[in-house]
Amino acid sequence: MTATPMLTIAKKEFEDAARSKLLWGLTLVLLVVTVPSFYGLTDSPILDNATDAIAFFPLVFQNFIAPLTIIAAYRAVVGERESGSLRVLFGHPIVRRDVIVGKLLGRVALVAAVLSIGLLALGAVVAIAYGTLPLVVFVVMVSYVLFYGTVWTAVTVGVSAAVTSRLQAIASLLGLFMILGPFGIWRSVALPLAALISTGSASTAGIDPLDPNTWSTWYLYAQRVNPMDNFVQNSEFVASLADSSIGYPGNLTVQLFGIFVLLFWAMVPLAMGYWRFERTDLV
């Protein structure tokens, strides 16, 4: 497999998105939903200084990256499959792996462009509000947010490759977001189950999600299984790599487990989608 077909597909993906104004529409929405609320927090005691404000970036983006990537990438493979353009694409000397990797790279570039503009806007807010912008912490947290965007893009492209219609893709991905997202479904089902396995009781009454002092060891691991919660819970550890004065809940093992879980979410759905796509009759 050569890199040329994949890069050609990736370039076409990004250019098509830019021409359709998808890139600019997503960017505008992201700026509207993040910048004003973040600017309002700079006057609150929650963010004492510029470093704290930058470390807060993942919490600002937590509930927006998954929907953004779903909109940007859910049609990546299945959209062309429904339209019949995949058969035209396979008239060229490429294999199905080229298509999946090329689609992934193109959509990752699209999501990264949108998130980068949003992150630069938040960086400008930090510089204006605090009179400084700690560059090392900023670069580390920007990289972390872009990595998380890549995770959700891989999930979305994997689902798009596995299903046979755009309706199936959007329903599957929105269902996943509803389970993992801010609606409390994950916490009401998975956490009691984890408590039952770990302690023999399904009760989580003694745990306050806002107070790390009440978090048992099993809870530290259980909340990392959900990539959306994990993204925020691991953020202080990631920020501490740039500024050792920043503390984080749990020990190093818990933090590394969180990074492993994000990698798992990036790789496994994509691999399963590719496996299904490779074995599907596209005629």
NORSUL-V109379 format. One record per helix or strand. SS is the DSSP state (h for helix, s for strand). FROM is the first residue (numbers start at 0). LEN is the number of residues. If there is no record, write none. Layout:
SS_FROM_LEN + SS_FROM_LEN
This chain:
h_2_17 + h_21_20 + h_49_6 + h_56_5 + h_64_9 + h_77_6 + h_84_5 + h_95_35 + h_134_28 + h_165_15 + h_184_15 + h_211_3 + h_216_9 + h_226_7 + h_234_6 + h_251_27
